[in-house]
Amino acid sequence: MKKLNLGCYNKILKDHINLDREKYFDGIDIAHDLNEFPYPFKDSEFDEINMPFVLEHLDNTIKVMEEIYRISKNKAIIKISVPYGIRWIRNMQHKRGFDEGTFKGMDKKEWLGDFRFRLIKTKFIPSYFGRFVPFKTIVCRYINHIIKDLYVELEVSK
């Protein structure tokens, strides 16, 4: 099973190919700017791709997802962590935010990108304060900073 850890920075994963823009730390196997296409991998190469807090830093989310699709095998699992909602504006390097609707419908033809992903898991990561708030996913629409991050798993459909 071949696994890729994109935008790993210092979160080096064993049994993965670890990639970041530069070789900041020992354990980063490949240095590549994820805003540059194509990525340095063959078509249908990976069974699993981890993207820990990298998607919000990239310029063209649709193009990135097309590349992820290209380098993934059918039924590959894509694990993505991103800042939730407006929390993305707290970092000048972030390009956009994400919510529970961002990853829905990626298996439908109406998406602009040349990819198909099936959403298989969504997990909301609460902020410290948010841990004490009931009905987080409803309340967060009215009060900011209850949910800190969003974790999703997608399955590639080729």
FENHU-V183866 format. One record per residue. N is the residue number from 1. SS is DSSP state (a for helix, b for strand, c for the rest). PSI is psi as a letter, one per 20 degrees, with the letter a starting at -180 (none if undefined). D_CENTER is the distance of its C-alpha to the mean C-alpha in Angstrom with 1 decimal. Layout:
n,ss,psi,d_center
N,SS,PSI,D_CENTER
N,SS,PSI,D_CENTER
This chain:
n,ss,psi,d_center
1,c,p,19.8
2,c,p,17.8
3,b,q,14.5
4,b,p,12.2
5,b,n,10.5
6,b,p,8.9
7,c,l,9.6
8,c,h,11.5
9,c,d,14.2
10,c,j,16.5
11,c,m,14.4
12,c,p,16.1
13,c,p,15.8
14,c,q,18.9
15,c,k,19.1
16,c,q,16.0
17,b,o,16.1
18,b,p,14.7
19,b,p,13.9
20,b,r,13.9
21,c,h,15.8
22,c,r,18.9
23,c,m,20.4
24,c,h,20.4
25,c,q,21.1
26,c,p,22.9
27,c,i,20.6
28,c,o,18.4
29,c,h,19.5
30,b,p,18.4
31,b,p,18.3
32,c,p,16.7
33,c,o,15.5
34,c,i,12.3
35,c,i,14.1
36,c,p,16.8
37,c,q,17.0
38,c,r,17.6
39,c,q,15.6
40,c,l,18.3
41,c,q,17.9
42,c,r,19.9
43,c,q,19.1
44,c,l,18.2
45,c,h,17.9
46,b,q,15.2
47,b,h,15.3
48,b,p,12.1
49,b,p,8.9
50,b,p,7.1
51,b,m,4.3
52,b,o,6.1
53,c,l,6.4
54,c,h,6.4
55,a,h,5.1
56,a,i,8.1
57,a,i,10.3
58,c,q,10.5
59,c,g,13.4
60,c,n,12.8
61,a,h,9.7
62,a,g,11.9
63,a,h,13.0
64,a,g,9.8
65,a,h,9.0
66,a,g,12.7
67,a,g,12.5
68,a,g,9.9
69,a,g,12.4
70,a,g,15.3
71,a,i,14.7
72,b,q,13.9
73,b,r,16.9
74,b,p,17.8
75,b,j,16.6
76,b,q,13.9
77,b,p,11.3
78,b,p,7.5
79,b,o,6.1
80,b,p,2.9
81,b,p,5.0
82,b,q,6.1
83,b,q,9.9
84,b,q,11.8
85,a,c,14.3
86,a,i,16.5
87,a,h,15.5
88,a,h,13.6
89,a,i,17.1
90,a,i,18.2
91,c,p,16.8
92,c,h,18.4
93,c,i,15.7
94,c,p,13.1
95,c,h,13.4
96,c,r,12.3
97,c,r,11.5
98,b,q,10.0
99,c,a,12.1
100,c,h,12.8
101,c,i,14.0
102,c,g,11.1
103,c,j,9.9
104,c,q,13.5
105,c,j,15.7
106,c,i,13.5
107,c,j,16.3
108,c,q,18.9
109,c,h,20.8
110,c,i,20.6
111,c,q,17.1
112,c,h,17.7
113,c,r,15.7
114,c,m,17.0
115,c,r,14.7
116,c,p,14.9
117,b,q,12.4
118,b,p,13.9
119,b,o,12.3
120,b,i,13.7
121,b,p,12.6
122,b,p,11.9
123,b,p,12.7
124,b,p,13.8
125,b,o,14.3
126,b,q,17.6
127,c,r,19.0
128,c,g,22.3
129,a,h,24.3
130,a,h,22.1
131,a,h,23.0
132,a,j,26.5
133,c,p,25.8
134,c,q,26.4
135,c,l,24.6
136,a,g,21.5
137,a,h,19.7
138,a,g,22.9
139,a,h,24.1
140,c,i,20.9
141,c,h,21.7
142,c,h,24.9
143,c,p,24.3
144,c,q,21.5
145,c,k,19.8
146,c,g,20.3
147,b,p,16.7
148,b,g,14.8
149,b,r,11.2
150,b,p,9.3
151,b,p,7.9
152,b,q,7.5
153,b,p,8.6
154,b,q,9.4
155,b,p,12.5
156,b,p,13.5
157,c,o,16.8
158,c,none,19.0
